[in-house]
Amino acid sequence: MSTFPLKIVTPDGLIYDGEAQRIIVRTREGDMAVMARHINCVAPLGMGRATVVDADGNRRYAACIGGMLSVQNGEVSLVPTTFEWAESIDAARAQLSLERAEKVLSNKDASAADIQLAEARLHRALVRKSVASYE
């Protein structure tokens, strides 16, 4: 199968730099797959599981939250705010984060800002827990 150069860079540094057969990410509009010879495009990322199929056909999964995907002249750049490979996710920590968010959401006295933050934390925790199960 054909491959393309893929770079995944977060604010913390370079996560992946190599050839890939496919990458699937969650954009704000839904899931998007990119393969070799994809048209040029830019898409904002949402929160979800990313799947990277390397040049050898091996699949790796990650929690990918926020940022941008860019396809330019056959080269793909993923610049997420957060990107965690499944094997690096601490499922117990994600569970605690989920529980803290649920506690805020069940508090009738929580402010609108607190609820908005708790909803985002809840969604991140759910994504991280889900991806951790792919380890």
Backbone as ProteinMPNN parsed JSONL, in Angstrom:
{"seq_chain_A": "MSTFPLKIVTPDGLIYDGEAQRIIVRTREGDMAVMARHINCVAPLGMGRATVVDADGNRRYAACIGGMLSVQNGEVSLVPTTFEWAESIDAARAQLSLERAEKVLSNKDASAADIQLAEARLHRALVRKSVASYE", "coords_chain_A": {"N_chain_A": [[0.844, -1.184, 0.0], [0.429, 2.288, -0.652], [2.333, 4.968, 0.82], [2.693, 7.926, 2.894], [4.398, 10.914, 4.023], [4.226, 11.593, 7.452], [3.829, 13.813, 10.111], [3.535, 14.324, 13.539], [3.044, 16.734, 15.807], [3.104, 18.221, 18.949], [2.516, 20.818, 21.451], [4.384, 19.967, 23.279], [6.35, 18.754, 21.818], [7.858, 16.719, 19.157], [6.004, 13.956, 18.182], [5.625, 11.925, 16.342], [7.276, 10.987, 13.382], [7.389, 9.952, 10.355], [6.743, 7.476, 7.776], [3.429, 6.693, 6.73], [0.531, 4.661, 6.176], [-2.072, 5.317, 6.561], [-4.09, 7.685, 8.334], [-6.481, 8.292, 10.788], [-8.609, 10.617, 12.132], [-10.525, 12.533, 14.521], [-12.334, 15.182, 13.444], [-13.786, 18.474, 13.815], [-16.025, 18.236, 12.347], [-16.513, 15.565, 12.116], [-15.29, 12.136, 11.77], [-12.243, 11.686, 9.947], [-10.383, 10.283, 7.362], [-7.11, 9.94, 6.088], [-5.194, 9.15, 3.333], [-2.504, 8.11, 1.144], [-1.888, 10.424, -1.507], [-3.981, 12.155, -0.953], [-6.226, 14.94, -1.285], [-5.213, 18.396, -0.983], [-5.804, 19.957, 2.117], [-7.129, 21.54, 5.098], [-8.064, 20.99, 8.415], [-9.913, 21.566, 11.403], [-9.325, 20.005, 14.532], [-11.274, 17.866, 16.637], [-12.285, 16.209, 19.62], [-11.172, 12.991, 20.122], [-10.504, 9.543, 19.157], [-7.455, 8.804, 17.585], [-6.136, 7.059, 14.841], [-3.274, 5.568, 13.707], [-1.804, 4.124, 10.982], [1.05, 2.571, 10.287], [3.875, 2.381, 7.944], [4.377, -0.33, 7.774], [1.959, -1.454, 8.23], [1.143, -1.642, 10.837], [-1.044, -0.823, 13.502], [-1.647, 1.963, 15.583], [-3.093, 3.523, 18.387], [-4.45, 6.579, 19.694], [-5.313, 9.198, 22.016], [-6.585, 12.122, 20.85], [-6.741, 15.514, 20.977], [-8.09, 18.545, 20.104], [-6.613, 21.157, 17.99], [-5.029, 21.073, 14.719], [-5.268, 19.576, 11.453], [-3.317, 19.124, 8.608], [-2.997, 18.757, 5.154], [-0.753, 18.923, 2.689], [0.437, 18.963, -0.468], [0.904, 16.166, -0.499], [2.107, 15.692, 1.953], [1.484, 15.158, 5.368], [0.505, 16.849, 8.24], [-0.094, 16.748, 11.619], [-1.206, 18.634, 14.184], [-1.907, 18.563, 17.141], [-3.459, 19.743, 20.197], [-3.327, 18.104, 22.405], [-1.971, 14.855, 22.517], [-1.973, 11.536, 23.095], [-0.542, 8.412, 23.144], [-2.162, 5.234, 23.27], [-0.972, 3.339, 24.991], [0.303, 4.942, 26.792], [-1.552, 6.199, 28.343], [-2.907, 6.849, 31.498], [-5.235, 5.04, 32.842], [-6.523, 4.934, 35.321], [-6.129, 7.507, 36.317], [-7.564, 8.928, 34.406], [-10.099, 7.987, 35.017], [-10.463, 9.082, 37.584], [-10.487, 11.802, 36.914], [-12.793, 11.881, 35.388], [-14.697, 11.28, 37.375], [-14.418, 13.516, 39.069], [-15.303, 15.531, 37.345], [-17.953, 14.728, 36.942], [-18.915, 15.112, 39.501], [-18.863, 17.913, 39.769], [-20.701, 18.54, 37.775], [-23.008, 17.523, 38.87], [-23.507, 19.228, 40.915], [-25.723, 21.531, 41.988], [-25.243, 24.183, 42.528], [-23.172, 24.989, 40.961], [-21.33, 27.197, 38.887], [-21.931, 28.633, 35.599], [-19.552, 28.735, 34.153], [-18.01, 26.848, 35.559], [-19.472, 24.555, 34.98], [-19.196, 24.397, 32.204], [-16.395, 23.968, 31.987], [-16.247, 21.532, 33.378], [-17.752, 19.876, 31.706], [-16.088, 19.774, 29.437], [-13.836, 18.564, 30.587], [-14.965, 16.128, 31.316], [-15.585, 15.03, 28.789], [-12.964, 14.823, 27.698], [-11.878, 12.976, 29.527], [-13.491, 10.74, 29.022], [-12.775, 10.174, 26.361], [-10.029, 9.586, 26.71], [-10.192, 7.34, 28.446], [-11.552, 5.532, 26.773], [-9.733, 5.246, 24.623], [-7.555, 4.184, 25.991], [-8.334, 1.59, 26.4], [-7.638, 0.311, 24.074], [-5.046, -0.416, 24.24]], "CA_chain_A": [[0.0, 0.0, 0.0], [1.187, 3.54, -0.734], [2.532, 5.682, 2.082], [2.906, 9.371, 2.83], [5.101, 11.398, 5.21], [3.346, 12.076, 8.519], [4.445, 14.399, 11.308], [2.613, 14.676, 14.621], [3.78, 17.638, 16.686], [2.3, 18.877, 19.978], [3.311, 21.849, 22.135], [5.454, 19.307, 24.029], [7.399, 18.282, 20.927], [7.592, 15.794, 18.069], [5.462, 12.673, 18.642], [5.774, 10.93, 15.271], [7.837, 11.507, 12.143], [7.689, 8.776, 9.547], [5.798, 7.129, 6.724], [2.19, 6.077, 7.192], [-0.424, 4.257, 5.141], [-3.362, 5.957, 6.834], [-4.362, 8.273, 9.643], [-7.891, 8.603, 10.988], [-8.747, 11.524, 13.273], [-11.821, 13.179, 14.702], [-12.347, 16.622, 13.214], [-15.003, 19.068, 14.378], [-17.149, 17.843, 11.484], [-16.634, 14.103, 12.128], [-14.05, 11.409, 11.523], [-11.628, 11.919, 8.644], [-9.252, 9.408, 7.059], [-6.184, 10.455, 5.077], [-4.312, 8.14, 2.75], [-1.595, 8.684, 0.145], [-2.472, 11.18, -2.616], [-5.172, 12.893, -0.504], [-6.225, 16.333, -1.737], [-4.77, 19.385, -0.002], [-6.884, 20.45, 2.973], [-6.848, 21.849, 6.493], [-9.269, 20.717, 9.198], [-9.756, 21.687, 12.855], [-9.541, 18.741, 15.234], [-12.148, 17.804, 17.8], [-11.767, 15.278, 20.627], [-11.494, 11.621, 19.763], [-9.424, 8.583, 18.951], [-6.683, 8.857, 16.343], [-5.555, 5.776, 14.446], [-2.153, 5.715, 12.77], [-1.353, 2.864, 10.386], [2.397, 2.889, 9.795], [4.26, 1.835, 6.642], [4.344, -1.791, 7.854], [0.591, -1.892, 8.472], [0.858, -1.702, 12.277], [-1.97, 0.203, 13.981], [-1.485, 2.528, 16.931], [-4.22, 4.377, 18.733], [-4.101, 7.678, 20.594], [-6.306, 10.223, 22.314], [-6.176, 13.322, 20.115], [-7.672, 16.553, 21.418], [-7.85, 19.899, 19.621], [-5.519, 21.42, 17.064], [-5.278, 21.133, 13.273], [-4.726, 18.595, 10.516], [-2.99, 19.777, 7.345], [-2.488, 17.927, 4.063], [-0.204, 19.83, 1.686], [1.32, 18.337, -1.458], [1.221, 14.791, -0.128], [2.653, 15.611, 3.307], [0.435, 15.342, 6.367], [0.939, 17.346, 9.551], [-1.112, 16.763, 12.661], [-0.706, 19.519, 15.235], [-2.937, 18.564, 18.178], [-3.161, 20.339, 21.494], [-2.953, 16.954, 23.231], [-1.901, 13.59, 21.784], [-1.435, 10.508, 23.986], [-0.653, 7.038, 22.669], [-2.987, 4.411, 24.16], [-0.156, 2.677, 26.01], [0.793, 5.949, 27.742], [-2.658, 6.776, 29.104], [-3.158, 6.326, 32.838], [-6.694, 4.854, 32.892], [-7.0, 5.266, 36.673], [-6.157, 8.972, 36.381], [-8.692, 9.352, 33.574], [-11.315, 7.682, 35.787], [-10.585, 10.102, 38.639], [-10.875, 13.047, 36.264], [-14.201, 11.712, 35.034], [-15.485, 11.369, 38.611], [-14.407, 14.915, 39.51], [-16.166, 16.288, 36.433], [-19.346, 14.355, 37.239], [-19.27, 15.732, 40.779], [-19.164, 19.322, 39.487], [-21.925, 18.599, 36.983], [-24.17, 17.204, 39.717], [-23.646, 20.297, 41.905], [-26.726, 22.509, 41.535], [-24.73, 25.532, 42.759], [-22.017, 25.231, 40.09], [-21.493, 28.321, 37.947], [-21.942, 28.267, 34.179], [-18.155, 28.504, 33.761], [-17.605, 25.568, 36.141], [-20.161, 23.491, 34.234], [-18.555, 24.31, 30.898], [-15.094, 23.306, 32.181], [-16.489, 20.144, 33.778], [-18.18, 19.144, 30.514], [-14.894, 19.54, 28.622], [-13.021, 17.562, 31.298], [-15.673, 14.851, 31.207], [-15.387, 14.531, 27.428], [-11.554, 14.394, 27.587], [-11.696, 11.756, 30.317], [-14.142, 9.644, 28.301], [-11.921, 9.85, 25.208], [-8.808, 8.945, 27.213], [-10.547, 5.987, 28.932], [-11.888, 4.712, 25.617], [-8.506, 4.937, 23.877], [-6.706, 3.339, 26.851], [-8.779, 0.201, 26.258], [-7.03, -0.234, 22.863], [-3.617, -0.677, 24.497]], "C_chain_A": [[0.886, 1.243, 0.0], [1.261, 4.209, 0.63], [2.713, 7.174, 1.814], [3.669, 9.788, 4.074], [4.105, 12.008, 6.199], [4.19, 12.611, 9.665], [3.325, 14.718, 12.285], [3.428, 15.468, 15.628], [2.798, 18.291, 17.654], [3.116, 20.02, 20.573], [4.477, 21.259, 22.938], [6.566, 18.756, 23.134], [6.909, 17.305, 19.878], [7.156, 14.437, 18.63], [5.726, 11.573, 17.617], [6.329, 11.631, 14.042], [8.245, 10.306, 11.304], [6.645, 8.585, 8.469], [4.579, 6.449, 7.34], [1.342, 5.686, 5.989], [-1.735, 5.016, 5.298], [-3.334, 6.609, 8.205], [-5.854, 8.608, 9.668], [-7.979, 9.443, 12.254], [-10.175, 12.05, 13.338], [-11.652, 14.667, 14.459], [-13.612, 17.172, 13.867], [-16.238, 18.68, 13.585], [-17.389, 16.339, 11.483], [-15.299, 13.457, 11.849], [-13.566, 11.636, 10.093], [-10.435, 10.982, 8.491], [-8.419, 10.057, 5.963], [-5.295, 9.305, 4.648], [-3.414, 8.845, 1.732], [-2.401, 9.32, -0.989], [-3.791, 11.869, -2.246], [-5.09, 14.326, -1.027], [-5.711, 17.241, -0.624], [-5.975, 19.855, 0.803], [-6.332, 20.794, 4.354], [-8.143, 21.628, 7.252], [-8.982, 20.918, 10.685], [-10.101, 20.361, 13.521], [-10.515, 18.912, 16.388], [-11.476, 16.952, 18.866], [-12.159, 13.868, 20.229], [-10.26, 10.761, 19.629], [-8.765, 8.861, 17.607], [-6.121, 7.464, 16.099], [-4.47, 6.057, 13.421], [-1.771, 4.319, 12.296], [-0.015, 3.165, 9.74], [2.686, 2.184, 8.466], [4.214, 0.313, 6.612], [2.948, -2.343, 8.111], [0.227, -2.016, 9.934], [-0.042, -0.539, 12.672], [-1.599, 0.638, 15.386], [-2.63, 3.497, 17.151], [-3.771, 5.434, 19.733], [-5.341, 8.512, 20.873], [-5.78, 11.508, 21.697], [-7.211, 14.403, 20.397], [-7.216, 17.918, 20.906], [-6.718, 20.003, 18.624], [-5.967, 21.407, 15.619], [-4.642, 19.945, 12.553], [-4.483, 19.338, 9.205], [-2.462, 18.731, 6.372], [-2.047, 18.89, 2.969], [0.779, 19.072, 0.807], [1.809, 16.96, -1.027], [1.813, 14.612, 1.25], [1.559, 15.947, 4.308], [1.065, 15.772, 7.685], [-0.265, 17.348, 10.472], [-0.513, 17.572, 13.806], [-1.789, 19.609, 16.312], [-2.482, 19.291, 19.436], [-2.658, 19.259, 22.445], [-2.984, 15.698, 22.377], [-1.23, 12.579, 22.7], [-1.647, 9.138, 23.374], [-1.393, 6.209, 23.717], [-2.17, 3.813, 25.299], [0.387, 3.649, 27.062], [-0.305, 6.526, 28.636], [-2.81, 6.065, 30.434], [-4.672, 6.249, 33.012], [-7.261, 5.217, 34.26], [-7.098, 6.787, 36.831], [-7.318, 9.529, 35.558], [-10.013, 9.102, 34.306], [-11.526, 8.713, 36.891], [-11.023, 11.445, 38.067], [-12.352, 13.013, 35.881], [-15.09, 11.893, 36.267], [-15.536, 12.8, 39.141], [-15.327, 15.767, 38.641], [-17.636, 15.987, 36.714], [-19.82, 15.0, 38.536], [-19.641, 17.204, 40.575], [-20.494, 19.428, 38.746], [-23.178, 18.285, 37.8], [-24.42, 18.262, 40.795], [-24.589, 21.37, 41.362], [-26.239, 23.95, 41.695], [-23.538, 25.883, 41.866], [-22.327, 26.372, 39.126], [-21.497, 27.797, 36.509], [-20.526, 27.958, 33.693], [-17.66, 27.164, 34.293], [-18.23, 24.402, 35.377], [-19.506, 23.302, 32.867], [-17.196, 23.61, 30.991], [-15.271, 21.831, 32.523], [-16.938, 19.3, 32.58], [-16.997, 18.822, 29.612], [-14.005, 18.484, 29.272], [-13.647, 16.174, 31.207], [-15.44, 14.24, 29.83], [-13.956, 14.038, 27.23], [-11.326, 13.081, 28.327], [-12.32, 10.552, 29.616], [-13.321, 9.21, 27.088], [-10.687, 9.092, 25.681], [-9.083, 7.52, 27.701], [-10.827, 5.049, 27.772], [-10.632, 4.292, 24.865], [-7.593, 4.017, 24.69], [-7.081, 1.868, 26.708], [-8.209, -0.46, 25.004], [-5.593, -0.653, 23.06], [-3.246, -2.088, 24.125]], "O_chain_A": [[1.968, 1.241, 0.587], [0.382, 4.044, 1.476], [2.864, 7.613, 0.674], [3.605, 9.096, 5.09], [3.26, 12.825, 5.832], [5.13, 11.965, 10.127], [2.305, 15.301, 11.918], [4.374, 14.956, 16.225], [1.782, 18.846, 17.236], [4.289, 20.176, 20.236], [5.443, 21.96, 23.241], [7.611, 18.338, 23.633], [5.707, 17.086, 19.723], [7.855, 13.844, 19.452], [6.013, 10.432, 17.978], [5.904, 12.735, 13.701], [9.306, 9.718, 11.512], [5.771, 9.429, 8.275], [4.682, 5.73, 8.334], [1.426, 6.3, 4.925], [-2.418, 5.32, 4.32], [-2.646, 6.149, 9.116], [-6.407, 9.132, 8.701], [-7.493, 9.044, 13.312], [-10.922, 12.019, 12.36], [-10.916, 15.339, 15.181], [-14.415, 16.413, 14.41], [-17.361, 18.78, 14.08], [-18.373, 15.878, 10.905], [-14.287, 14.144, 11.706], [-14.36, 11.76, 9.16], [-9.584, 10.896, 9.376], [-8.957, 10.649, 5.027], [-4.724, 8.588, 5.47], [-3.559, 10.044, 1.496], [-3.456, 8.819, -1.376], [-4.62, 12.136, -3.116], [-3.995, 14.862, -1.192], [-5.774, 16.881, 0.551], [-7.038, 20.12, 0.243], [-5.227, 20.396, 4.722], [-9.209, 22.034, 6.789], [-7.937, 20.495, 11.179], [-11.047, 19.68, 13.124], [-10.572, 19.962, 17.027], [-10.253, 16.966, 19.004], [-13.338, 13.58, 20.021], [-9.141, 11.174, 19.935], [-9.444, 9.121, 16.614], [-5.689, 6.781, 17.026], [-4.713, 6.699, 12.4], [-1.456, 3.443, 13.1], [0.06, 3.917, 8.767], [1.831, 1.474, 7.936], [4.033, -0.278, 5.548], [2.766, -3.557, 8.2], [-0.879, -2.449, 10.258], [0.166, 0.593, 12.234], [-1.284, -0.176, 16.254], [-3.074, 4.19, 16.236], [-2.842, 5.221, 20.513], [-6.288, 8.535, 20.086], [-4.661, 11.932, 21.986], [-8.395, 14.242, 20.101], [-6.123, 18.387, 21.221], [-5.955, 19.056, 18.433], [-7.126, 21.69, 15.313], [-3.629, 19.396, 12.984], [-5.341, 20.092, 8.745], [-1.597, 17.925, 6.714], [-2.873, 19.593, 2.387], [1.817, 18.601, 1.273], [2.987, 16.634, -1.174], [2.007, 13.478, 1.686], [0.802, 16.899, 4.122], [2.012, 15.16, 8.177], [-1.321, 17.885, 10.138], [0.549, 17.237, 14.329], [-2.506, 20.606, 16.392], [-1.288, 19.433, 19.7], [-1.699, 19.462, 23.19], [-3.917, 15.496, 21.6], [-0.06, 12.734, 23.048], [-2.78, 8.736, 23.11], [-1.262, 6.458, 24.915], [-2.624, 3.785, 26.443], [0.876, 3.221, 28.107], [-0.015, 7.259, 29.581], [-2.838, 4.835, 30.496], [-5.321, 7.256, 33.294], [-8.366, 5.752, 34.348], [-8.055, 7.288, 37.42], [-7.974, 10.486, 35.968], [-10.935, 9.912, 34.223], [-12.65, 9.167, 37.108], [-11.839, 12.143, 38.669], [-13.066, 14.003, 36.035], [-16.111, 12.578, 36.208], [-16.581, 13.249, 39.611], [-16.048, 16.625, 39.15], [-18.467, 16.895, 36.722], [-20.982, 15.388, 38.656], [-20.622, 17.683, 41.145], [-21.313, 20.296, 39.048], [-24.275, 18.729, 37.462], [-25.424, 18.203, 41.504], [-24.271, 22.038, 40.378], [-26.779, 24.851, 41.053], [-22.96, 26.961, 42.004], [-23.443, 26.492, 38.62], [-21.113, 26.657, 36.25], [-20.324, 27.028, 32.912], [-16.977, 26.425, 33.584], [-17.58, 23.38, 35.158], [-19.289, 22.172, 32.429], [-16.883, 22.754, 30.163], [-14.537, 20.98, 32.021], [-16.545, 18.14, 32.456], [-16.91, 17.717, 29.077], [-13.48, 17.606, 28.587], [-12.948, 15.174, 31.043], [-15.13, 13.054, 29.724], [-13.743, 12.966, 26.664], [-10.661, 12.181, 27.816], [-11.743, 9.465, 29.617], [-13.189, 8.016, 26.82], [-10.338, 8.061, 25.107], [-8.315, 6.602, 27.413], [-10.391, 3.898, 27.783], [-10.478, 3.124, 24.51], [-6.924, 3.156, 24.119], [-6.231, 0.994, 26.877], [-8.286, -1.682, 24.877], [-4.975, -1.192, 22.142], [-2.089, -2.481, 24.274]]}, "name": "protein", "num_of_chains": 1, "seq": "MSTFPLKIVTPDGLIYDGEAQRIIVRTREGDMAVMARHINCVAPLGMGRATVVDADGNRRYAACIGGMLSVQNGEVSLVPTTFEWAESIDAARAQLSLERAEKVLSNKDASAADIQLAEARLHRALVRKSVASYE"}
